[in-house]
Amino acid sequence: MKKFTKLGISCLVGILLLSLISPIVFAETLREKDEAARVRYRAAKEQYLKEVNSYRTTREQLQAARERYREFRTAENKAEFEEQARAFLEQTVEVLIKKLEALKNWVSNRRGLSEEEKQRIIAEIEKDITWLQNQKAGIETASPEQIKEKAKELRQYWKEHRVHLKRIIAQIFAARLRFVIEKLEDISEKIADKIEDLKAAGKDTVQLEAWLAEFNQKIAAAKAKQEVVKTKWQAISSPAEANQLFREAHQAFKEANSYLREAQQTLIDIVKELKE
């Protein structure tokens, strides 16, 4: 996602350029925007690494608990086995909660999603977190039969949650593409207006028109792939098809991203020509 975020920032620079009066003002504004973008990126990266490290630590604890559970599963000491089983379940729930908390933070910081979409996704995640917290609350006093039942419930939850997770991520892919494509389409309109102004002033705009046509072609190709991503994430609903649909959505996202990078390069050429 890092390259894609940089692409979005670079595209916004084009909007600034076409509304500026002089190259000096442009340079100063660009530096300020670039520094602000770097600050936001560093903050987001630090938060992400913190969440990943926390999740990894808890997952390692879970793996250790699983090993202890396996060791004591055949132990003669029933009480000791039950204690290890409870510890294993508690660690499992803790890992899942941390994973959901990290996902919630990630969603809340995604550009491209509307506030309504963010709140809807976050509400669903918080509902899952509440369910898991309720499960954790009863583990300490659970009987051996209840422990087994809770373990089954958690396995079923995780099976369904993985589908939900893939659907959310694919939805964010589509939203992110839509966000950047809309910005690029706006830039294209502004460039077209600028070219008309230059033609009216007697300037040679043949090269600019060729680049603009190429720019629009790449945007159109990316938009077609964005529609594929959208269709795929909306179709994700069951474990049987989730993996395949997610792979197809991810592939379409990468192809769209490739077109957008090519459009970015063309935009750079256009910006240089306009500055001159």
ABEGO torsion letter per residue (X at the ends): XAAAAAAAAAAAAAAAAAABABAAAAAAAAAAAAAAAAAAAAAAAAAAAAAAAAAAAAAAAAAAAAAAAAAAAABABAAAAAAAAAAAAAAAAAAAAAAAAAAAAAAAABBGBBAAAAAAAAAAAAAAAAAAAAAAAAAAABBAAAAAAAAAAAAAAAAAAAAAAAAAAAAAAAAAAAAAAAAAAAAAAAAAAAAAAAAAAGBBAAAAAAAAAAAAAAAAAAAAAAAAAAAAAAABABAAAAAAAAAAAAAAAAAAAAAAAAAAAAAAAAAAAAAX
